[in-house]
Amino acid sequence: MDELKHLRGLMKEKTFKERGFTNKMRENILNEIHSKRSRSFTFNKKPTLAPFMSFLFVAVCLSLFVYFGGTQLGLIDGNNASAPFYQYEAEDRPKSLSREFKFLTKAPFEVAEVTTKTSEDSSGKIEWVTLTGEERQTIRLSFQSIDPSEELTLSQDAVEVGGAKGSYYESEGTAKVNRLIWIEGGTIKYEMEYLPGGSDVTLSKKDMIKMAESFR
């Protein structure tokens, strides 16, 4: 402020005349001084915090919406994305399948075709059910009654299906295969295998266990 007062004191007409300044030159200098002073002491205070907080609030709300929406739809499950599951009705159970066996009620695709067959191994009769989707997705199921004293070796990744001991395996690469085996009550052996066929739906270990636990 003191410097401005001193500068204004020098702007007297006598000062300009003694140094050869014309009136036009004096007016130009005064205008320049006043314009610079205005720019120097004018503060444009723009609220920058409020827009940022609004943006942050919207981003958080959107993230929560996506997460909880995905969880409800079955698209997000823990650390892995899960496949959508379709309800498989009780009346869709093959009539040839023995009543002692449970059957799945959830499948990762809409079933277009069901085929059955039987075979045998050293433990006895095996009943097979194959479910096929429109994009050649396939679920192969095997059902077998076993002797409780028979010791079966489950050599793959150990898992639990509703409290029953089992093992899980999945292959690598584009032609991924998922396989889950579990023994219920020590007397019934279930095996389930999934192949994606021409679809882009792949399953995780959690997906396979979820499907196995839907058996009723």
TADA-V183055 format. One record per backbone hydrogen bond with DSSP energy under -1.0 kcal/mol. NH is the residue of the N-H (numbers start at 1). CO is the residue of the C=O. If there is no record, write none. Layout:
# TADA-V183055
nh->(NH	NH)
co->(CO	CO)
This chain:
# TADA-V183055
nh->(5	6	7	8	9	10	11	16	17	18	20	21	26	27	28	29	30	31	32	33	34	35	36	37	38	39	40	41	45	52	53	54	55	56	57	58	59	60	61	62	63	64	65	66	67	68	69	70	71	72	73	75	76	77	80	86	88	92	93	97	101	107	112	113	115	117	119	121	124	126	127	128	129	130	131	132	133	136	138	139	140	141	142	143	144	146	150	157	159	161	164	166	167	168	169	171	176	178	179	180	181	182	183	184	187	188	189	190	191	192	193	194	195	198	199	208	209	210	211	212	213	214	215	216)
co->(1	2	3	4	5	6	8	12	13	14	17	16	22	23	24	25	26	27	28	29	30	31	32	33	34	35	36	37	43	48	49	50	51	52	53	54	55	56	57	58	59	60	61	62	63	64	65	66	67	68	69	70	70	80	77	107	105	89	90	94	98	86	132	132	130	128	126	124	121	119	143	117	141	115	139	113	137	133	195	131	193	129	191	127	189	187	147	168	166	164	161	159	181	157	179	177	174	194	169	192	167	190	165	188	184	184	144	182	142	180	140	178	138	135	196	204	205	206	207	208	209	211	212	103)
